[in-house]
Amino acid sequence: MNTYNINKGIGRTVEFKGLKAQYLFLFAGGLLGMLILVMILYMTGVNSYLCLFIGIGGGSLLVWQTFSLNKKYGEHGLMKVGANKRHPRYIICRKPVHRYFKMNSKLY
């Protein structure tokens, strides 16, 4: 009787050719968008050499940017950068300092 190992990748992130997690989806969505853009340009009558140049140039730019983001930020780094942008740089405190130390009788 043969035994088969299944579910070897439980708990691991999705990875393809070095691209991990959200970069893989960014890469696939970008290539799909580039394909649709080239198809729309071709159907509207734009020169086919220009469509080819836009498709190859945009696709190679997308591949280069995606792999550089993956190398720079790592698996979860892009989400950390996005979360860091949502944090306030500083907290504005307009009340006088003595107001924070007074006891409020309504709360107790």
C-alpha positions in Angstrom: 0.0 0.0 0.0 1.4 3.4 -1.0 1.4 6.3 1.4 1.0 9.8 0.1 2.0 13.0 1.8 -0.6 15.7 1.3 -0.9 19.3 2.5 2.8 20.0 2.7 2.3 23.7 2.4 -0.1 24.3 5.3 0.8 27.6 7.1 3.2 28.7 4.4 2.6 31.7 2.1 2.0 31.4 -1.6 5.2 31.7 -3.5 6.0 31.5 -7.3 9.4 32.1 -8.7 10.5 34.1 -5.6 7.4 36.4 -5.5 5.6 36.0 -2.2 2.1 36.8 -1.0 0.6 40.1 -2.1 3.4 40.7 -4.7 2.2 37.6 -6.6 -1.4 39.0 -6.8 0.0 42.4 -7.7 2.1 40.9 -10.5 -0.8 38.8 -11.9 -3.3 41.6 -11.8 -0.9 44.0 -13.4 -0.1 41.7 -16.3 -3.8 41.1 -16.8 -4.5 44.8 -16.8 -1.6 45.4 -19.3 -3.1 42.7 -21.6 -6.5 44.3 -21.5 -5.0 47.7 -22.2 -3.1 46.4 -25.2 -6.2 44.7 -26.5 -8.3 47.8 -26.2 -5.6 49.9 -27.9 -5.4 47.4 -30.7 -9.2 47.3 -31.2 -9.4 51.1 -31.3 -7.1 51.1 -34.3 -3.8 52.2 -32.7 -0.7 51.1 -34.7 0.2 47.5 -33.9 3.9 48.3 -33.4 2.9 51.0 -30.8 0.6 48.4 -29.1 3.5 45.9 -29.0 5.9 48.5 -27.6 3.4 49.5 -24.9 2.7 45.9 -24.0 6.3 44.8 -23.8 7.5 48.0 -22.1 4.7 48.1 -19.6 5.0 44.4 -18.9 8.8 44.5 -18.3 8.4 47.6 -16.1 5.7 45.8 -14.1 7.9 42.7 -13.7 10.9 44.8 -12.7 9.0 46.9 -10.1 7.3 43.9 -8.6 10.5 42.0 -8.1 12.2 45.1 -6.7 9.4 45.7 -4.2 9.5 42.0 -3.2 13.3 42.3 -2.6 13.1 45.6 -0.8 10.1 45.0 1.6 9.9 41.2 1.9 6.8 39.2 2.6 4.8 41.5 4.9 6.8 44.7 4.4 4.4 46.3 1.9 1.5 46.0 4.4 3.7 47.4 7.1 4.6 50.5 5.0 0.9 51.0 4.2 0.0 50.7 7.9 2.8 53.1 8.9 1.4 55.8 6.6 -1.9 55.7 8.4 -0.4 56.5 11.8 -0.4 60.1 12.8 3.0 61.8 12.9 2.2 63.6 16.2 -0.7 64.0 18.5 -2.0 67.5 19.0 -2.9 68.4 22.6 -4.8 71.7 22.8 -6.0 71.4 26.4 -3.9 72.9 29.3 -1.9 70.4 31.2 -3.7 70.9 34.5 -7.0 69.8 32.9 -5.6 66.2 32.5 -4.8 65.9 36.2 -8.2 67.0 37.6 -10.5 64.3 38.9 -13.9 64.2 37.2 -16.6 63.6 39.8 -19.1 62.4 37.2 -17.0 59.3 36.3 -16.8 58.0 39.9 
